[in-house]
Amino acid sequence: MAARVLASVIVMGSGIIARACAQAYRQALANASKSGVAYEAMQNVKRGSNMMLISEPEARQILGVTEKTSWDEVLQKYDKLFERNAQNGSFYLQSKVHRAKECLEAAYQKNTTRGA
């Protein structure tokens, strides 16, 4: 008898939780479409992963370097910021630092091929 009651409580509880999750998901989709997050995410997917998501000036600002900074100094700044955020920062900041380095790496490679 107790097992039957326990089983029915578990079944009813899981049904309630499933309905609540489905409703929360629908609400999240509605909120995303209102705020434009879904549109922005689709635009990022359309652009592709090989496109730069940050500009060169923003990348320089993130790493704290100027246009005249040497590549070795950029790498030193990158290593310092990346490690600092790995220890007690966030994955988001670590990602921004990495994307900034990638952007500047592409810019430095363009400059060296033009100069050669």
N, C-alpha and C positions, 0 to 999 in steps of 0.2 A: 504494500500500500504506500509506504513512504517513498519507495523507488519510483512509483508511478507519479506521485505528486512532484517529486524532484525533477523527473523527466519533463513533465508538462511545464514546470516553471522555467526550465532551461530552454525549451522550445519556444515558449512565449517570449522570454527575454531576448533570445537571439533574433526573433522576428521583429521585435521593437527596435533593437539596435540596428538591424539591417535597414529598416524603414528610415530611421533617423540619419544613417549614413547616406542613404540615397537622397534624402531631402537636403542634407548639408552640401552634397556634391552639386545638386541642381542650383542651390543658392550661390555657391562659389562660382559656377559658370555664369550665372546672371550678373554677379558683381564684377567678374572679369570683363564681361562684354560691355558693361556700363562704363568702366574706368578705362577701357582701351588696352588693357593688359593682353588680352587675347590677340588683338590686332597687332600689337607690337611684337609679340612672340612669333606670330606668323610671318611678319616682315623679316625678322631675324633668321627664320628658317629659310625663307626665300633667298635672302642674300647669300646664304651658305656660310660654312664655318671658316672658309679661307679668307673671307673679307675681314678687314680691320674693323673692329667694333669701337675703337677709340681713335681719336685723332693724334697726330704727332705732338701738338702743343699740350694736349691733356696727358699724354704719356710722359713728356718731359716734366710736367708738373707733378705727376705721381711719384716719379723717381727723384725729383728735386735736382734736375740737371738743366744745363742750358744747351744752346745749339753748338757752342764751342767746346763743350765737354768731350774729352776723348772717350773712345769705346771702352778702354780699360777702367776708367772712372765710372762709367755707366754700369759695367759689370760689378764693380765693387759696391755701388749703391744698391743694385739689384740683390746681390747676395746678402747684404746686411738687412735690407727690408724683408726679403723673403724669409730668412731665418728668424728674424724677430717675430714675424707674424705666424711662423710655424710653431714657435714656442708658446706665445701667449696672445696671439692675435686671432684672426678669424680666417676661415677658408676664403671668404669673399675678398678680403683685402689681399690675401696671398694671390688670388686669381687676378685681381686688378694689377698687382705688381708684375706678375708674369706676362699679362697681355701688354703692359706698357713696354716691357723689355722686348717682346716680339715685334711690336710696332717700331720701336727705335732700331732694332736689328735690321728690319727691312729698309728703313730709311738710311742707315749707315751703309748697307750693301749697295743701295742705289747710288749713293754719293761716291763710293769707291769705284764702282764700275764706270761712272761718268768721268771720274778723274783719270782713269787709266787709259 
